[in-house]
Amino acid sequence: MRRYFLFIAGLFFCQMLTAQVIFPSASDIAGTDSAHIETVPLTIFENVEVNQDPRLEKMLKWHVENNQKRDGINGFRVEIFFSSALSAKEQALKKKKEFLSKYPEYNVHVKFSAPNFRVRVGDFRTKNEALKLYKEIQKDYPGAFIVPDIIDFPLLKTENNYERPD
């Protein structure tokens, strides 16, 4: 058993030695022509030929056009109010003001889809994110529930936190 273990360990060690990758050092790169290094990837892409069905190009164009027509992306919101009463619009606006006074950090949307006025909160990309808000407001709005909706595009950060500090 001991010989068998040593044999397997030896094979594993030999495999590790042969799998080593040697990267060129800075002195190796300095000796080569830098213009040649920069053009190598470009020539590779020039030689790539893509053969695809023309219907695929048509489908891609259709997909882009449909996405440009929509004013958002698929996501989730928490619905806190809906009504079809005669004073539903006033109630919805009142509910919006009430919610914003308690939770000013969330977006509130009042929508009308005949015959109901709806008040929906947040712009969440996943149901899990919407669930966090749902649990937070459950005491104040026990009738709230999570609904799929077309949400606004996420805001881009103005600060560039992705660069390394030099």
TAZI-V646731 format. One record per backbone hydrogen bond with DSSP energy under -0.5 kcal/mol. CO is the residue of the C=O (numbers start at 0). NH is the residue of the N-H. E is the energy in kcal/mol with one decimal. If there is no record, write none. Layout:
BEGIN
<<CO/NH/E> <CO/NH/E>>
END
This chain:
BEGIN
<<0/4/-2.2> <1/5/-2.4> <2/6/-2.6> <3/7/-2.4> <4/8/-2.7> <5/9/-2.4> <6/10/-2.3> <7/11/-2.4> <8/12/-2.4> <9/13/-2.6> <10/14/-2.4> <11/15/-2.0> <12/16/-1.9> <13/17/-2.1> <14/18/-1.2> <16/19/-1.0> <20/22/-0.6> <24/28/-1.9> <25/29/-2.3> <26/30/-1.2> <28/31/-1.1> <31/33/-0.5> <32/36/-1.3> <33/37/-1.7> <34/38/-1.4> <35/39/-1.0> <36/40/-0.6> <38/42/-2.0> <39/43/-1.5> <40/44/-1.7> <41/45/-1.4> <42/46/-1.1> <44/47/-0.7> <48/50/-0.6> <49/51/-0.6> <52/55/-1.5> <52/56/-0.9> <53/57/-1.6> <54/58/-2.5> <55/59/-2.3> <56/60/-2.1> <57/61/-2.2> <58/62/-2.5> <59/63/-2.2> <60/64/-2.2> <61/65/-2.3> <62/66/-2.0> <63/67/-1.7> <64/68/-1.2> <65/69/-1.2> <72/150/-3.0> <74/148/-2.3> <75/123/-2.5> <76/78/-0.6> <76/146/-3.1> <77/79/-0.6> <77/120/-2.6> <78/144/-1.7> <80/118/-2.6> <82/116/-2.8> <84/87/-1.5> <86/90/-2.2> <87/91/-2.6> <88/92/-2.3> <89/93/-2.2> <90/94/-2.5> <91/95/-2.1> <92/96/-2.2> <93/97/-2.4> <94/98/-2.4> <95/99/-2.6> <96/100/-1.8> <97/101/-1.2> <98/102/-3.3> <102/105/-1.3> <106/121/-3.2> <108/110/-0.6> <108/119/-3.0> <110/112/-0.5> <110/117/-3.3> <112/115/-2.6> <115/112/-2.4> <116/82/-1.8> <117/110/-2.9> <117/119/-0.5> <118/79/-2.4> <118/80/-1.2> <119/108/-3.4> <120/77/-2.3> <123/75/-3.2> <125/129/-1.5> <126/130/-1.9> <127/131/-1.2> <128/132/-1.2> <129/133/-2.5> <130/134/-2.4> <131/135/-1.6> <132/136/-2.3> <133/137/-0.8> <136/140/-2.8> <140/143/-1.7> <144/78/-3.1> <146/76/-2.5> <148/74/-2.4> <148/150/-0.7> <150/72/-1.9> <158/160/-1.2> <159/162/-0.8>>
END
